[in-house]
């Protein structure tokens, strides 16, 4: 029950930020214009409960390569991710919203 309450509080706070509720995960950490969502299906089923698309939970190699290339090319994004202790090789997808904010999906 405490996890459900914590999830509700976190999602409420996160949706006041820069991304849609669909994009925000239980472990989303907003920082500037970047939100991080952990999607490892081995850990728990939270990604499915939060409506993270199946294509991101189980990304294609092309999707991962595109995300990795974006991380390598964007110095500011890389700095934001490193500041939040994200292992860059675990980034599997990046969504960019119309307002320029990004959701980075990490396995």
N, C-alpha and C positions, 0 to 999 in steps of 0.2 A: 504494500500500500504506500509506503514511503517513497518507493521508486516512482510510482505513478504520480504522486504529488510533486516530486522533484521534477519529473518530466514535464508536467503541466506548467510549473513555474518557469522552467527553462524555456519552453516553447513560447510562453506568453512574452517573456522578456526578449526573446530572439525575434519574434515577429514585429516588434517595434522598430527593429533595425532595418536592414537593407534588402532582405530576401523574402520570398513568399513562404508561407507555412509549409508548402510541399517541399521546399528546398532545405528547410531547417530540420536538423536531426537532433536526436537526444543528446549527441555530443557536439553540437554545433558551437563554435567559439567565434563570435563576431569580433573582427579587429579591422577597423577602418572599413574598407569596402570588400573584405574577404570573409566569408563564413566557411567553416570546415565541418564536413559531415563524414563520420567514420562509417563505412559500409561493410565491414567484414562479416559475411554470413556465418562464419565459423564461431564467432563470439556469442551472438544472440540473434533474435529475430526482429530487432528494433527497426532495421532498415525497411522491412516489409510493412511493419505497423505504421511507419511514417510515410508510406507511399513513395519511397525512393524507387525510381524505375528499375525494372529487372535488368535492363541493358547496362545500368551503372553498377548494380550489385554484382553482376557477372559481365564485366566489360570485355569487348573485343580487343585484340592486340592493336588494331588500328586506333581505337579510342585511347588506349593507354599511351601509345606512341605520340599521338597528337597532344595529349595533356602534358606529357614529359617535355615535349618540344616547347610548349608554351611556358612551362616553368623555367626552362633553360634560357629562353629568349627574354623573359620579363624580369628584370633585376628587382623591381619593387615587389612583385608577387613573391619571388624567391625569398626576399628578406622578410616579408610578412610571415611566410610559412616557417622559415627557420626560427623566427622570434617565438612562434607558438609550438616549437619542438616537433614539427611535422617532418618525418623522414621523406625526403623528396622523391625517392624511388618508389614510394607507396602511393603516390598520387595517380589515380586512375581515370579521372574525368574532371573537366572544369566547365561549368555553365556560366555564361555571362548574361546578366539581365539587361533590360533596355536602359536602365539608369547607370549602367557601367559596373555595378556591383557584381561580385563573382562568388559562386559556391564551388568550393574545391572538395571533391569526393576522394577520400583516402581509405585504402583497405587496411 
